[in-house]
Amino acid sequence: MPPILGCQSFEQAASSYNWTKTDKKYVQRLLEFKVQADDVMHRQIRTSRGVITRHDLPNSGYMNALLRECIDRLQ
């Protein structure tokens, strides 16, 4: 997603992209979730059961704001 927004990383997109005030707060919350997202991706290679559940996911509104901006940029 960062290249769609003209950024090199998600961290750069969260801090430097010209978000609306509300969307910037949403994206900052997604950035805070990055540790859990990395854990879910890397835990797949382990033999033990994962500890992250769907209840640990961020609010879907945060993701929807990010996706809406990406769709707008691609149109």
C-alpha atoms as a printed R data frame, in Angstrom:
   type eleno elety resid chain resno       x       y      z
1  ATOM     1    CA   MET     A     1   0.000   0.000  0.000
2  ATOM     2    CA   PRO     A     2   2.747   2.534  0.666
3  ATOM     3    CA   PRO     A     3   3.721   2.811 -3.046
4  ATOM     4    CA   ILE     A     4   0.100   3.597 -3.940
5  ATOM     5    CA   LEU     A     5   0.365   6.549 -1.561
6  ATOM     6    CA   GLY     A     6   3.792   7.566 -2.889
7  ATOM     7    CA   CYS     A     7   5.648   6.344  0.202
8  ATOM     8    CA   GLN     A     8   8.475   3.888  0.835
9  ATOM     9    CA   SER     A     9   7.049   2.280  3.990
10 ATOM    10    CA   PHE     A    10   3.875   2.085  6.007
11 ATOM    11    CA   GLU     A    11   5.563   4.101  8.735
12 ATOM    12    CA   GLN     A    12   6.249   6.889  6.210
13 ATOM    13    CA   ALA     A    13   2.684   6.709  4.885
14 ATOM    14    CA   ALA     A    14   1.273   6.949  8.406
15 ATOM    15    CA   SER     A    15   3.389   9.955  9.327
16 ATOM    16    CA   SER     A    16   3.894  11.887  6.076
17 ATOM    17    CA   TYR     A    17   0.902  11.273  3.816
18 ATOM    18    CA   ASN     A    18  -1.683  14.070  3.594
19 ATOM    19    CA   TRP     A    19  -4.480  12.331  5.527
20 ATOM    20    CA   THR     A    20  -7.598  13.998  6.834
21 ATOM    21    CA   LYS     A    21  -7.406  14.540 10.584
22 ATOM    22    CA   THR     A    22  -9.626  11.543 11.331
23 ATOM    23    CA   ASP     A    23  -8.032   9.193  8.785
24 ATOM    24    CA   LYS     A    24  -4.582  10.021 10.145
25 ATOM    25    CA   LYS     A    25  -5.734   8.843 13.571
26 ATOM    26    CA   TYR     A    26  -7.071   5.634 12.013
27 ATOM    27    CA   VAL     A    27  -3.824   4.940 10.174
28 ATOM    28    CA   GLN     A    28  -1.800   5.651 13.306
29 ATOM    29    CA   ARG     A    29  -3.868   2.967 15.069
30 ATOM    30    CA   LEU     A    30  -3.058   0.541 12.244
31 ATOM    31    CA   LEU     A    31   0.617   1.383 12.642
32 ATOM    32    CA   GLU     A    32   0.325   0.514 16.346
33 ATOM    33    CA   PHE     A    33  -1.112  -2.866 15.303
34 ATOM    34    CA   LYS     A    34   1.898  -3.686 13.106
35 ATOM    35    CA   VAL     A    35   3.585  -5.746 15.827
36 ATOM    36    CA   GLN     A    36   0.585  -8.061 16.087
37 ATOM    37    CA   ALA     A    37   0.302  -8.287 12.294
38 ATOM    38    CA   ASP     A    38   3.969  -9.265 12.015
39 ATOM    39    CA   ASP     A    39   3.448 -11.834 14.759
40 ATOM    40    CA   VAL     A    40   0.537 -13.443 12.900
41 ATOM    41    CA   MET     A    41   2.557 -13.623  9.673
42 ATOM    42    CA   HIS     A    42   5.650 -15.120 11.283
43 ATOM    43    CA   ARG     A    43   3.899 -17.413 13.726
44 ATOM    44    CA   GLN     A    44   2.641 -19.497 10.787
45 ATOM    45    CA   ILE     A    45   6.075 -21.093 10.515
46 ATOM    46    CA   ARG     A    46   6.030 -22.218 14.161
47 ATOM    47    CA   THR     A    47   4.613 -25.518 15.309
48 ATOM    48    CA   SER     A    48   2.837 -24.068 18.363
49 ATOM    49    CA   ARG     A    49  -0.651 -22.630 18.154
50 ATOM    50    CA   GLY     A    50  -1.040 -18.885 17.534
51 ATOM    51    CA   VAL     A    51  -2.055 -16.562 20.344
52 ATOM    52    CA   ILE     A    52  -3.578 -13.793 18.212
53 ATOM    53    CA   THR     A    53  -7.318 -14.154 17.602
54 ATOM    54    CA   ARG     A    54  -9.829 -12.162 15.588
55 ATOM    55    CA   HIS     A    55 -10.642 -10.268 18.790
56 ATOM    56    CA   ASP     A    56  -7.139  -8.772 18.649
57 ATOM    57    CA   LEU     A    57  -7.716  -7.206 15.229
58 ATOM    58    CA   PRO     A    58  -8.044  -3.438 14.930
59 ATOM    59    CA   ASN     A    59 -11.397  -1.822 14.269
60 ATOM    60    CA   SER     A    60 -12.438  -2.464 10.646
61 ATOM    61    CA   GLY     A    61 -13.108   1.265 10.223
62 ATOM    62    CA   TYR     A    62  -9.371   1.919 10.429
63 ATOM    63    CA   MET     A    63  -8.687  -0.468  7.579
64 ATOM    64    CA   ASN     A    64 -11.629   0.866  5.565
65 ATOM    65    CA   ALA     A    65 -10.215   4.403  5.768
66 ATOM    66    CA   LEU     A    66  -6.857   3.189  4.444
67 ATOM    67    CA   LEU     A    67  -8.465   1.149  1.663
68 ATOM    68    CA   ARG     A    68 -10.736   4.044  0.661
69 ATOM    69    CA   GLU     A    69  -7.724   6.332  0.239
70 ATOM    70    CA   CYS     A    70  -5.866   3.735 -1.832
71 ATOM    71    CA   ILE     A    71  -8.909   3.210 -4.080
72 ATOM    72    CA   ASP     A    72  -9.266   6.968 -4.553
73 ATOM    73    CA   ARG     A    73  -5.604   7.209 -5.551
74 ATOM    74    CA   LEU     A    74  -5.927   4.387 -8.087
75 ATOM    75    CA   GLN     A    75  -8.959   5.854 -9.850
